[in-house]
């Protein structure tokens, strides 16, 4: 597990990983693009990131998230 904290406007550029993962938003709001589809996720939401599918994170404000690969 990895805990991330981002300032407003920060995020991660598009990338892919060899493992499935779950993102849980602990605080704030973020737009996550997975395979070309946008998902607006907020505090308490979780999102599945499938292995090998490109994804990116675009902070709409400060946010904290927990990334759990499996």
N, CA, C, O and CB atoms as a CASP TS submission, in Angstrom:
PFRMAT TS
TARGET T0000
AUTHOR 0000-0000-0000
METHOD Language model
MODEL 1
PARENT N/A
ATOM      1  N   UNK     1       0.838  -1.178   0.000  1.00  0.00           N
ATOM      2  CA  UNK     1       0.000   0.000   0.000  1.00  0.00           C
ATOM      3  C   UNK     1       0.882   1.239   0.000  1.00  0.00           C
ATOM      4  O   UNK     1       1.963   1.263   0.588  1.00  0.00           O
ATOM      5  CB  UNK     1      -0.953  -0.001   1.211  1.00  0.00           C
ATOM      6  N   UNK     2       0.380   2.274  -0.684  1.00  0.00           N
ATOM      7  CA  UNK     2       1.096   3.538  -0.729  1.00  0.00           C
ATOM      8  C   UNK     2       0.103   4.670  -0.512  1.00  0.00           C
ATOM      9  O   UNK     2      -0.950   4.713  -1.147  1.00  0.00           O
ATOM     10  CB  UNK     2       1.851   3.709  -2.075  1.00  0.00           C
ATOM     11  N   UNK     3       0.442   5.579   0.384  1.00  0.00           N
ATOM     12  CA  UNK     3      -0.371   6.757   0.642  1.00  0.00           C
ATOM     13  C   UNK     3       0.208   7.919  -0.153  1.00  0.00           C
ATOM     14  O   UNK     3       1.403   8.203  -0.073  1.00  0.00           O
ATOM     15  CB  UNK     3      -0.425   7.087   2.166  1.00  0.00           C
ATOM     16  N   UNK     4      -0.651   8.592  -0.924  1.00  0.00           N
ATOM     17  CA  UNK     4      -0.245   9.752  -1.708  1.00  0.00           C
ATOM     18  C   UNK     4      -0.998  10.978  -1.199  1.00  0.00           C
ATOM     19  O   UNK     4      -2.152  10.874  -0.785  1.00  0.00           O
ATOM     20  CB  UNK     4      -0.513   9.526  -3.228  1.00  0.00           C
ATOM     21  N   UNK     5      -0.340  12.141  -1.229  1.00  0.00           N
ATOM     22  CA  UNK     5      -0.981  13.416  -0.936  1.00  0.00           C
ATOM     23  C   UNK     5      -0.548  14.396  -2.023  1.00  0.00           C
ATOM     24  O   UNK     5       0.646  14.574  -2.268  1.00  0.00           O
ATOM     25  CB  UNK     5      -0.606  13.943   0.506  1.00  0.00           C
ATOM     26  N   UNK     6      -1.522  15.027  -2.670  1.00  0.00           N
ATOM     27  CA  UNK     6      -1.255  15.931  -3.781  1.00  0.00           C
ATOM     28  C   UNK     6      -1.829  17.308  -3.486  1.00  0.00           C
ATOM     29  O   UNK     6      -2.880  17.425  -2.856  1.00  0.00           O
ATOM     30  CB  UNK     6      -1.840  15.373  -5.087  1.00  0.00           C
ATOM     31  N   UNK     7      -1.143  18.345  -3.938  1.00  0.00           N
ATOM     32  CA  UNK     7      -1.652  19.715  -3.863  1.00  0.00           C
ATOM     33  C   UNK     7      -2.597  19.950  -5.045  1.00  0.00           C
ATOM     34  O   UNK     7      -2.621  19.165  -5.993  1.00  0.00           O
ATOM     35  CB  UNK     7      -0.477  20.758  -3.866  1.00  0.00           C
ATOM     36  N   UNK     8      -3.361  21.020  -4.984  1.00  0.00           N
ATOM     37  CA  UNK     8      -4.281  21.357  -6.074  1.00  0.00           C
ATOM     38  C   UNK     8      -3.532  21.415  -7.408  1.00  0.00           C
ATOM     39  O   UNK     8      -2.466  22.025  -7.498  1.00  0.00           O
ATOM     40  CB  UNK     8      -4.983  22.707  -5.793  1.00  0.00           C
ATOM     41  N   UNK     9      -4.087  20.786  -8.431  1.00  0.00           N
ATOM     42  CA  UNK     9      -3.489  20.791  -9.766  1.00  0.00           C
ATOM     43  C   UNK     9      -2.450  19.712  -9.990  1.00  0.00           C
ATOM     44  O   UNK     9      -2.009  19.515 -11.122  1.00  0.00           O
ATOM     45  CB  UNK     9      -2.872  22.108 -10.024  1.00  0.00           C
ATOM     46  N   UNK    10      -2.045  19.008  -8.943  1.00  0.00           N
ATOM     47  CA  UNK    10      -1.065  17.931  -9.110  1.00  0.00           C
ATOM     48  C   UNK    10      -1.766  16.623  -9.456  1.00  0.00           C
ATOM     49  O   UNK    10      -2.982  16.501  -9.308  1.00  0.00           O
ATOM     50  CB  UNK    10      -0.219  17.762  -7.831  1.00  0.00           C
ATOM     51  N   UNK    11      -0.998  15.660  -9.911  1.00  0.00           N
ATOM     52  CA  UNK    11      -1.530  14.343 -10.238  1.00  0.00           C
ATOM     53  C   UNK    11      -0.431  13.467 -10.788  1.00  0.00           C
ATOM     54  O   UNK    11       0.748  13.689 -10.514  1.00  0.00           O
ATOM     55  CB  UNK    11      -2.681  14.449 -11.241  1.00  0.00           C
ATOM     56  N   UNK    12      -0.815  12.472 -11.560  1.00  0.00           N
ATOM     57  CA  UNK    12       0.135  11.563 -12.190  1.00  0.00           C
ATOM     58  C   UNK    12      -0.171  11.489 -13.682  1.00  0.00           C
ATOM     59  O   UNK    12      -1.330  11.357 -14.074  1.00  0.00           O
ATOM     60  CB  UNK    12       0.077  10.148 -11.539  1.00  0.00           C
ATOM     61  N   UNK    13       0.854  11.574 -14.502  1.00  0.00           N
ATOM     62  CA  UNK    13       0.660  11.466 -15.938  1.00  0.00           C
ATOM     63  C   UNK    13       0.278  10.039 -16.312  1.00  0.00           C
ATOM     64  O   UNK    13       0.437   9.114 -15.515  1.00  0.00           O
ATOM     65  CB  UNK    13       1.928  11.899 -16.689  1.00  0.00           C
ATOM     66  N   UNK    14      -0.220   9.873 -17.516  1.00  0.00           N
ATOM     67  CA  UNK    14      -0.686   8.561 -17.954  1.00  0.00           C
ATOM     68  C   UNK    14       0.433   7.523 -17.899  1.00  0.00           C
ATOM     69  O   UNK    14       1.558   7.763 -18.337  1.00  0.00           O
ATOM     70  CB  UNK    14      -1.249   8.648 -19.371  1.00  0.00           C
ATOM     71  N   UNK    15       0.085   6.369 -17.348  1.00  0.00           N
ATOM     72  CA  UNK    15       1.020   5.258 -17.232  1.00  0.00           C
ATOM     73  C   UNK    15       0.209   3.975 -17.055  1.00  0.00           C
ATOM     74  O   UNK    15      -1.005   4.030 -16.856  1.00  0.00           O
ATOM     75  CB  UNK    15       2.018   5.471 -16.036  1.00  0.00           C
ATOM     76  N   UNK    16       0.860   2.847 -17.127  1.00  0.00           N
ATOM     77  CA  UNK    16       0.220   1.547 -16.895  1.00  0.00           C
ATOM     78  C   UNK    16       1.127   0.733 -15.985  1.00  0.00           C
ATOM     79  O   UNK    16       2.334   0.964 -15.925  1.00  0.00           O
ATOM     80  CB  UNK    16      -0.055   0.787 -18.246  1.00  0.00           C
ATOM     81  N   UNK    17       0.536  -0.216 -15.283  1.00  0.00           N
ATOM     82  CA  UNK    17       1.308  -1.090 -14.401  1.00  0.00           C
ATOM     83  C   UNK    17       0.943  -2.544 -14.700  1.00  0.00           C
ATOM     84  O   UNK    17      -0.125  -2.804 -15.255  1.00  0.00           O
ATOM     85  CB  UNK    17       1.045  -0.747 -12.898  1.00  0.00           C
ATOM     86  N   UNK    18       1.801  -3.485 -14.347  1.00  0.00           N
ATOM     87  CA  UNK    18       1.517  -4.892 -14.647  1.00  0.00           C
ATOM     88  C   UNK    18       0.553  -5.559 -13.665  1.00  0.00           C
ATOM     89  O   UNK    18       0.231  -6.737 -13.820  1.00  0.00           O
ATOM     90  CB  UNK    18       2.798  -5.661 -14.669  1.00  0.00           C
ATOM     91  N   UNK    19       0.088  -4.811 -12.648  1.00  0.00           N
ATOM     92  CA  UNK    19      -0.775  -5.404 -11.617  1.00  0.00           C
ATOM     93  C   UNK    19      -2.067  -4.608 -11.471  1.00  0.00           C
ATOM     94  O   UNK    19      -2.082  -3.396 -11.687  1.00  0.00           O
ATOM     95  CB  UNK    19      -0.038  -5.468 -10.264  1.00  0.00           C
ATOM     96  N   UNK    20      -3.165  -5.298 -11.100  1.00  0.00           N
ATOM     97  CA  UNK    20      -4.394  -4.612 -10.719  1.00  0.00           C
ATOM     98  C   UNK    20      -4.124  -3.804  -9.453  1.00  0.00           C
ATOM     99  O   UNK    20      -3.222  -4.119  -8.677  1.00  0.00           O
ATOM    100  CB  UNK    20      -5.564  -5.627 -10.500  1.00  0.00           C
ATOM    101  N   UNK    21      -4.933  -2.746  -9.261  1.00  0.00           N
ATOM    102  CA  UNK    21      -4.812  -1.936  -8.051  1.00  0.00           C
ATOM    103  C   UNK    21      -6.174  -1.323  -7.727  1.00  0.00           C
ATOM    104  O   UNK    21      -7.055  -1.229  -8.582  1.00  0.00           O
ATOM    105  CB  UNK    21      -3.728  -0.824  -8.225  1.00  0.00           C
ATOM    106  N   UNK    22      -6.319  -0.914  -6.479  1.00  0.00           N
ATOM    107  CA  UNK    22      -7.492  -0.173  -6.029  1.00  0.00           C
ATOM    108  C   UNK    22      -7.023   1.169  -5.488  1.00  0.00           C
ATOM    109  O   UNK    22      -6.054   1.248  -4.733  1.00  0.00           O
ATOM    110  CB  UNK    22      -8.293  -0.969  -4.946  1.00  0.00           C
ATOM    111  N   UNK    23      -7.729   2.224  -5.889  1.00  0.00           N
ATOM    112  CA  UNK    23      -7.478   3.562  -5.362  1.00  0.00           C
ATOM    113  C   UNK    23      -8.635   3.912  -4.440  1.00  0.00           C
ATOM    114  O   UNK    23      -9.797   3.798  -4.831  1.00  0.00           O
ATOM    115  CB  UNK    23      -7.321   4.624  -6.514  1.00  0.00           C
ATOM    116  N   UNK    24      -8.327   4.337  -3.219  1.00  0.00           N
ATOM    117  CA  UNK    24      -9.342   4.807  -2.282  1.00  0.00           C
ATOM    118  C   UNK    24      -9.043   6.272  -1.977  1.00  0.00           C
ATOM    119  O   UNK    24      -7.947   6.610  -1.529  1.00  0.00           O
ATOM    120  CB  UNK    24      -9.363   3.939  -0.966  1.00  0.00           C
ATOM    121  N   UNK    25     -10.020   7.135  -2.221  1.00  0.00           N
ATOM    122  CA  UNK    25      -9.836   8.558  -1.963  1.00  0.00           C
ATOM    123  C   UNK    25     -10.132   8.820  -0.488  1.00  0.00           C
ATOM    124  O   UNK    25     -11.254   8.615  -0.025  1.00  0.00           O
ATOM    125  CB  UNK    25     -10.754   9.426  -2.888  1.00  0.00           C
ATOM    126  N   UNK    26      -9.128   9.271   0.235  1.00  0.00           N
ATOM    127  CA  UNK    26      -9.247   9.522   1.666  1.00  0.00           C
ATOM    128  C   UNK    26      -9.731  10.934   1.966  1.00  0.00           C
ATOM    129  O   UNK    26     -10.385  11.188   2.978  1.00  0.00           O
ATOM    130  CB  UNK    26      -7.918   9.284   2.344  1.00  0.00           C
ATOM    131  N   UNK    27      -9.389  11.853   1.051  1.00  0.00           N
ATOM    132  CA  UNK    27      -9.757  13.259   1.261  1.00  0.00           C
ATOM    133  C   UNK    27      -9.679  13.988  -0.074  1.00  0.00           C
ATOM    134  O   UNK    27      -8.716  13.812  -0.820  1.00  0.00           O
ATOM    135  CB  UNK    27      -8.824  13.941   2.321  1.00  0.00           C
ATOM    136  N   UNK    28     -10.675  14.797  -0.379  1.00  0.00           N
ATOM    137  CA  UNK    28     -10.649  15.614  -1.580  1.00  0.00           C
ATOM    138  C   UNK    28     -11.359  14.980  -2.758  1.00  0.00           C
ATOM    139  O   UNK    28     -12.238  14.132  -2.601  1.00  0.00           O
ATOM    140  CB  UNK    28      -9.244  15.907  -1.953  1.00  0.00           C
ATOM    141  N   UNK    29     -10.950  15.417  -3.956  1.00  0.00           N
ATOM    142  CA  UNK    29     -11.594  14.998  -5.188  1.00  0.00           C
ATOM    143  C   UNK    29     -10.553  14.948  -6.303  1.00  0.00           C
ATOM    144  O   UNK    29      -9.646  15.779  -6.351  1.00  0.00           O
ATOM    145  CB  UNK    29     -12.760  15.954  -5.558  1.00  0.00           C
ATOM    146  N   UNK    30     -10.685  13.975  -7.196  1.00  0.00           N
ATOM    147  CA  UNK    30      -9.727  13.813  -8.286  1.00  0.00           C
ATOM    148  C   UNK    30     -10.435  13.198  -9.497  1.00  0.00           C
ATOM    149  O   UNK    30     -11.351  12.389  -9.350  1.00  0.00           O
ATOM    150  CB  UNK    30      -8.524  12.926  -7.841  1.00  0.00           C
ATOM    151  N   UNK    31      -9.999  13.594 -10.688  1.00  0.00           N
ATOM    152  CA  UNK    31     -10.477  12.965 -11.916  1.00  0.00           C
ATOM    153  C   UNK    31      -9.455  11.908 -12.312  1.00  0.00           C
ATOM    154  O   UNK    31      -8.282  12.218 -12.521  1.00  0.00           O
ATOM    155  CB  UNK    31     -10.689  14.020 -13.069  1.00  0.00           C
ATOM    156  N   UNK    32      -9.901  10.663 -12.415  1.00  0.00           N
ATOM    157  CA  UNK    32      -9.014   9.566 -12.810  1.00  0.00           C
ATOM    158  C   UNK    32      -9.462   9.072 -14.176  1.00  0.00           C
ATOM    159  O   UNK    32     -10.618   8.686 -14.356  1.00  0.00           O
ATOM    160  CB  UNK    32      -9.028   8.401 -11.754  1.00  0.00           C
ATOM    161  N   UNK    33      -8.554   9.084 -15.130  1.00  0.00           N
ATOM    162  CA  UNK    33      -8.826   8.581 -16.470  1.00  0.00           C
ATOM    163  C   UNK    33      -8.289   7.164 -16.555  1.00  0.00           C
ATOM    164  O   UNK    33      -7.103   6.929 -16.323  1.00  0.00           O
ATOM    165  CB  UNK    33      -8.189   9.494 -17.566  1.00  0.00           C
ATOM    166  N   UNK    34      -9.157   6.222 -16.887  1.00  0.00           N
ATOM    167  CA  UNK    34      -8.777   4.807 -17.002  1.00  0.00           C
ATOM    168  C   UNK    34      -9.191   4.329 -18.389  1.00  0.00           C
ATOM    169  O   UNK    34     -10.379   4.284 -18.709  1.00  0.00           O
ATOM    170  CB  UNK    34      -9.449   3.928 -15.869  1.00  0.00           C
ATOM    171  N   UNK    35      -8.201   3.971 -19.212  1.00  0.00           N
ATOM    172  CA  UNK    35      -8.508   3.488 -20.553  1.00  0.00           C
ATOM    173  C   UNK    35      -9.309   4.479 -21.374  1.00  0.00           C
ATOM    174  O   UNK    35     -10.138   4.073 -22.189  1.00  0.00           O
ATOM    175  CB  UNK    35      -9.255   2.198 -20.468  1.00  0.00           C
ATOM    176  N   UNK    36      -9.079   5.779 -21.178  1.00  0.00           N
ATOM    177  CA  UNK    36      -9.760   6.811 -21.938  1.00  0.00           C
ATOM    178  C   UNK    36     -11.080   7.281 -21.342  1.00  0.00           C
ATOM    179  O   UNK    36     -11.665   8.237 -21.850  1.00  0.00           O
ATOM    180  CB  UNK    36     -10.000   6.321 -23.300  1.00  0.00           C
ATOM    181  N   UNK    37     -11.571   6.639 -20.277  1.00  0.00           N
ATOM    182  CA  UNK    37     -12.824   7.036 -19.619  1.00  0.00           C
ATOM    183  C   UNK    37     -12.522   7.798 -18.328  1.00  0.00           C
ATOM    184  O   UNK    37     -11.709   7.361 -17.513  1.00  0.00           O
ATOM    185  CB  UNK    37     -13.706   5.790 -19.316  1.00  0.00           C
ATOM    186  N   UNK    38     -13.191   8.951 -18.153  1.00  0.00           N
ATOM    187  CA  UNK    38     -12.990   9.770 -16.958  1.00  0.00           C
ATOM    188  C   UNK    38     -13.925   9.346 -15.834  1.00  0.00           C
ATOM    189  O   UNK    38     -15.089   9.013 -16.058  1.00  0.00           O
ATOM    190  CB  UNK    38     -13.201  11.248 -17.285  1.00  0.00           C
ATOM    191  N   UNK    39     -13.382   9.368 -14.612  1.00  0.00           N
ATOM    192  CA  UNK    39     -14.149   9.047 -13.404  1.00  0.00           C
ATOM    193  C   UNK    39     -13.854  10.142 -12.385  1.00  0.00           C
ATOM    194  O   UNK    39     -12.697  10.367 -12.032  1.00  0.00           O
ATOM    195  CB  UNK    39     -13.782   7.609 -12.836  1.00  0.00           C
ATOM    196  N   UNK    40     -14.895  10.823 -11.910  1.00  0.00           N
ATOM    197  CA  UNK    40     -14.739  11.830 -10.861  1.00  0.00           C
ATOM    198  C   UNK    40     -14.940  11.114  -9.532  1.00  0.00           C
ATOM    199  O   UNK    40     -16.043  10.651  -9.242  1.00  0.00           O
ATOM    200  CB  UNK    40     -15.759  13.032 -11.037  1.00  0.00           C
ATOM    201  N   UNK    41     -13.889  11.017  -8.721  1.00  0.00           N
ATOM    202  CA  UNK    41     -13.977  10.293  -7.450  1.00  0.00           C
ATOM    203  C   UNK    41     -13.709  11.250  -6.293  1.00  0.00           C
ATOM    204  O   UNK    41     -12.877  12.153  -6.385  1.00  0.00           O
ATOM    205  CB  UNK    41     -12.975   9.105  -7.418  1.00  0.00           C
ATOM    206  N   UNK    42     -14.442  11.024  -5.199  1.00  0.00           N
ATOM    207  CA  UNK    42     -14.414  11.919  -4.039  1.00  0.00           C
ATOM    208  C   UNK    42     -14.112  11.131  -2.769  1.00  0.00           C
ATOM    209  O   UNK    42     -14.014   9.904  -2.784  1.00  0.00           O
ATOM    210  CB  UNK    42     -15.758  12.671  -3.895  1.00  0.00           C
ATOM    211  N   UNK    43     -13.969  11.861  -1.682  1.00  0.00           N
ATOM    212  CA  UNK    43     -13.716  11.260  -0.378  1.00  0.00           C
ATOM    213  C   UNK    43     -14.624  10.055  -0.152  1.00  0.00           C
ATOM    214  O   UNK    43     -15.845  10.152  -0.274  1.00  0.00           O
ATOM    215  CB  UNK    43     -13.919  12.294   0.736  1.00  0.00           C
ATOM    216  N   UNK    44     -14.011   8.916   0.179  1.00  0.00           N
ATOM    217  CA  UNK    44     -14.749   7.689   0.460  1.00  0.00           C
ATOM    218  C   UNK    44     -14.945   6.783  -0.742  1.00  0.00           C
ATOM    219  O   UNK    44     -15.276   5.609  -0.578  1.00  0.00           O
ATOM    220  CB  UNK    44     -16.069   8.030   1.020  1.00  0.00           C
ATOM    221  N   UNK    45     -14.747   7.308  -1.958  1.00  0.00           N
ATOM    222  CA  UNK    45     -14.910   6.488  -3.160  1.00  0.00           C
ATOM    223  C   UNK    45     -13.690   5.600  -3.393  1.00  0.00           C
ATOM    224  O   UNK    45     -12.573   5.916  -2.983  1.00  0.00           O
ATOM    225  CB  UNK    45     -15.153   7.379  -4.384  1.00  0.00           C
ATOM    226  N   UNK    46     -13.945   4.480  -4.066  1.00  0.00           N
ATOM    227  CA  UNK    46     -12.872   3.572  -4.477  1.00  0.00           C
ATOM    228  C   UNK    46     -13.005   3.320  -5.972  1.00  0.00           C
ATOM    229  O   UNK    46     -14.107   3.363  -6.519  1.00  0.00           O
ATOM    230  CB  UNK    46     -12.922   2.226  -3.674  1.00  0.00           C
ATOM    231  N   UNK    47     -11.878   3.058  -6.632  1.00  0.00           N
ATOM    232  CA  UNK    47     -11.878   2.785  -8.068  1.00  0.00           C
ATOM    233  C   UNK    47     -10.857   1.698  -8.364  1.00  0.00           C
ATOM    234  O   UNK    47      -9.739   1.719  -7.851  1.00  0.00           O
ATOM    235  CB  UNK    47     -11.567   4.070  -8.885  1.00  0.00           C
ATOM    236  N   UNK    48     -11.261   0.747  -9.200  1.00  0.00           N
ATOM    237  CA  UNK    48     -10.378  -0.348  -9.627  1.00  0.00           C
ATOM    238  C   UNK    48      -9.560   0.114 -10.828  1.00  0.00           C
ATOM    239  O   UNK    48     -10.103   0.693 -11.769  1.00  0.00           O
ATOM    240  CB  UNK    48     -11.201  -1.634  -9.979  1.00  0.00           C
ATOM    241  N   UNK    49      -8.255  -0.143 -10.793  1.00  0.00           N
ATOM    242  CA  UNK    49      -7.362   0.129 -11.914  1.00  0.00           C
ATOM    243  C   UNK    49      -6.869  -1.211 -12.452  1.00  0.00           C
ATOM    244  O   UNK    49      -6.042  -1.860 -11.810  1.00  0.00           O
ATOM    245  CB  UNK    49      -6.161   1.051 -11.484  1.00  0.00           C
ATOM    246  N   UNK    50      -7.361  -1.641 -13.625  1.00  0.00           N
ATOM    247  CA  UNK    50      -6.958  -2.941 -14.152  1.00  0.00           C
ATOM    248  C   UNK    50      -5.504  -2.946 -14.641  1.00  0.00           C
ATOM    249  O   UNK    50      -4.986  -1.930 -15.105  1.00  0.00           O
ATOM    250  CB  UNK    50      -7.885  -3.345 -15.287  1.00  0.00           C
ATOM    251  N   UNK    51      -4.874  -4.089 -14.528  1.00  0.00           N
ATOM    252  CA  UNK    51      -3.493  -4.259 -14.993  1.00  0.00           C
ATOM    253  C   UNK    51      -3.396  -3.922 -16.474  1.00  0.00           C
ATOM    254  O   UNK    51      -4.297  -4.230 -17.254  1.00  0.00           O
ATOM    255  CB  UNK    51      -3.000  -5.704 -14.736  1.00  0.00           C
ATOM    256  N   UNK    52      -2.311  -3.298 -16.846  1.00  0.00           N
ATOM    257  CA  UNK    52      -1.904  -2.951 -18.217  1.00  0.00           C
ATOM    258  C   UNK    52      -2.782  -1.894 -18.894  1.00  0.00           C
ATOM    259  O   UNK    52      -2.508  -1.529 -20.038  1.00  0.00           O
ATOM    260  CB  UNK    52      -1.905  -4.188 -19.058  1.00  0.00           C
ATOM    261  N   UNK    53      -3.816  -1.397 -18.235  1.00  0.00           N
ATOM    262  CA  UNK    53      -4.675  -0.356 -18.820  1.00  0.00           C
ATOM    263  C   UNK    53      -4.126   1.010 -18.415  1.00  0.00           C
ATOM    264  O   UNK    53      -3.967   1.274 -17.223  1.00  0.00           O
ATOM    265  CB  UNK    53      -6.171  -0.518 -18.354  1.00  0.00           C
ATOM    266  N   UNK    54      -3.830   1.888 -19.384  1.00  0.00           N
ATOM    267  CA  UNK    54      -3.294   3.208 -19.051  1.00  0.00           C
ATOM    268  C   UNK    54      -4.270   4.011 -18.185  1.00  0.00           C
ATOM    269  O   UNK    54      -5.483   3.977 -18.393  1.00  0.00           O
ATOM    270  CB  UNK    54      -2.973   3.984 -20.332  1.00  0.00           C
ATOM    271  N   UNK    55      -3.713   4.727 -17.217  1.00  0.00           N
ATOM    272  CA  UNK    55      -4.512   5.567 -16.339  1.00  0.00           C
ATOM    273  C   UNK    55      -3.707   6.804 -15.940  1.00  0.00           C
ATOM    274  O   UNK    55      -2.476   6.803 -15.973  1.00  0.00           O
ATOM    275  CB  UNK    55      -4.964   4.778 -15.085  1.00  0.00           C
ATOM    276  N   UNK    56      -4.438   7.865 -15.561  1.00  0.00           N
ATOM    277  CA  UNK    56      -3.816   9.120 -15.137  1.00  0.00           C
ATOM    278  C   UNK    56      -4.695   9.758 -14.076  1.00  0.00           C
ATOM    279  O   UNK    56      -5.896   9.497 -14.016  1.00  0.00           O
ATOM    280  CB  UNK    56      -3.606  10.091 -16.345  1.00  0.00           C
ATOM    281  N   UNK    57      -4.091  10.599 -13.232  1.00  0.00           N
ATOM    282  CA  UNK    57      -4.826  11.287 -12.170  1.00  0.00           C
ATOM    283  C   UNK    57      -4.645  12.787 -12.329  1.00  0.00           C
ATOM    284  O   UNK    57      -3.531  13.269 -12.532  1.00  0.00           O
ATOM    285  CB  UNK    57      -4.349  10.824 -10.767  1.00  0.00           C
ATOM    286  N   UNK    58      -5.760  13.529 -12.235  1.00  0.00           N
ATOM    287  CA  UNK    58      -5.755  14.980 -12.406  1.00  0.00           C
ATOM    288  C   UNK    58      -6.473  15.596 -11.213  1.00  0.00           C
ATOM    289  O   UNK    58      -7.699  15.536 -11.129  1.00  0.00           O
ATOM    290  CB  UNK    58      -6.435  15.402 -13.757  1.00  0.00           C
ATOM    291  N   UNK    59      -5.724  16.185 -10.296  1.00  0.00           N
ATOM    292  CA  UNK    59      -6.321  16.767  -9.096  1.00  0.00           C
ATOM    293  C   UNK    59      -7.120  18.017  -9.400  1.00  0.00           C
ATOM    294  O   UNK    59      -6.618  18.936 -10.049  1.00  0.00           O
ATOM    295  CB  UNK    59      -5.251  17.086  -8.087  1.00  0.00           C
ATOM    296  N   UNK    60      -8.367  18.061  -8.935  1.00  0.00           N
ATOM    297  CA  UNK    60      -9.201  19.250  -9.089  1.00  0.00           C
ATOM    298  C   UNK    60      -9.092  20.133  -7.848  1.00  0.00           C
ATOM    299  O   UNK    60      -9.695  21.204  -7.782  1.00  0.00           O
ATOM    300  CB  UNK    60     -10.671  18.856  -9.343  1.00  0.00           C
ATOM    301  N   UNK    61      -8.338  19.683  -6.894  1.00  0.00           N
ATOM    302  CA  UNK    61      -8.061  20.349  -5.629  1.00  0.00           C
ATOM    303  C   UNK    61      -7.086  19.461  -4.887  1.00  0.00           C
ATOM    304  O   UNK    61      -6.682  18.431  -5.428  1.00  0.00           O
ATOM    305  CB  UNK    61      -9.374  20.609  -4.790  1.00  0.00           C
ATOM    306  N   UNK    62      -6.691  19.807  -3.680  1.00  0.00           N
ATOM    307  CA  UNK    62      -5.817  18.916  -2.926  1.00  0.00           C
ATOM    308  C   UNK    62      -6.552  17.604  -2.625  1.00  0.00           C
ATOM    309  O   UNK    62      -7.753  17.606  -2.355  1.00  0.00           O
ATOM    310  CB  UNK    62      -5.345  19.595  -1.610  1.00  0.00           C
ATOM    311  N   UNK    63      -5.820  16.489  -2.675  1.00  0.00           N
ATOM    312  CA  UNK    63      -6.441  15.202  -2.357  1.00  0.00           C
ATOM    313  C   UNK    63      -5.418  14.230  -1.794  1.00  0.00           C
ATOM    314  O   UNK    63      -4.214  14.348  -2.022  1.00  0.00           O
ATOM    315  CB  UNK    63      -7.104  14.604  -3.599  1.00  0.00           C
ATOM    316  N   UNK    64      -5.949  13.255  -1.043  1.00  0.00           N
ATOM    317  CA  UNK    64      -5.128  12.175  -0.496  1.00  0.00           C
ATOM    318  C   UNK    64      -5.761  10.861  -0.918  1.00  0.00           C
ATOM    319  O   UNK    64      -6.984  10.722  -0.915  1.00  0.00           O
ATOM    320  CB  UNK    64      -5.004  12.272   1.071  1.00  0.00           C
ATOM    321  N   UNK    65      -4.922   9.897  -1.280  1.00  0.00           N
ATOM    322  CA  UNK    65      -5.438   8.607  -1.726  1.00  0.00           C
ATOM    323  C   UNK    65      -4.539   7.473  -1.252  1.00  0.00           C
ATOM    324  O   UNK    65      -3.346   7.653  -1.010  1.00  0.00           O
ATOM    325  CB  UNK    65      -5.567   8.579  -3.253  1.00  0.00           C
ATOM    326  N   UNK    66      -5.140   6.320  -1.131  1.00  0.00           N
ATOM    327  CA  UNK    66      -4.429   5.108  -0.766  1.00  0.00           C
ATOM    328  C   UNK    66      -4.451   4.184  -1.975  1.00  0.00           C
ATOM    329  O   UNK    66      -5.522   3.851  -2.482  1.00  0.00           O
ATOM    330  CB  UNK    66      -5.064   4.422   0.495  1.00  0.00           C
ATOM    331  N   UNK    67      -3.287   3.772  -2.438  1.00  0.00           N
ATOM    332  CA  UNK    67      -3.150   2.874  -3.585  1.00  0.00           C
ATOM    333  C   UNK    67      -2.786   1.486  -3.051  1.00  0.00           C
ATOM    334  O   UNK    67      -1.800   1.313  -2.335  1.00  0.00           O
ATOM    335  CB  UNK    67      -2.061   3.401  -4.605  1.00  0.00           C
ATOM    336  N   UNK    68      -3.611   0.505  -3.421  1.00  0.00           N
ATOM    337  CA  UNK    68      -3.365  -0.871  -2.983  1.00  0.00           C
ATOM    338  C   UNK    68      -3.244  -1.785  -4.202  1.00  0.00           C
ATOM    339  O   UNK    68      -4.255  -2.142  -4.808  1.00  0.00           O
ATOM    340  CB  UNK    68      -4.503  -1.365  -2.042  1.00  0.00           C
ATOM    341  N   UNK    69      -2.021  -2.167  -4.568  1.00  0.00           N
ATOM    342  CA  UNK    69      -1.852  -3.109  -5.684  1.00  0.00           C
ATOM    343  C   UNK    69      -2.145  -4.529  -5.235  1.00  0.00           C
ATOM    344  O   UNK    69      -1.990  -4.855  -4.058  1.00  0.00           O
ATOM    345  CB  UNK    69      -0.427  -3.023  -6.258  1.00  0.00           C
ATOM    346  N   UNK    70      -2.567  -5.371  -6.159  1.00  0.00           N
ATOM    347  CA  UNK    70      -2.777  -6.779  -5.845  1.00  0.00           C
ATOM    348  C   UNK    70      -2.612  -7.627  -7.063  1.00  0.00           C
ATOM    349  O   UNK    70      -2.753  -8.847  -6.989  1.00  0.00           O
ATOM    350  CB  UNK    70      -4.139  -7.003  -5.247  1.00  0.00           C
TER
END
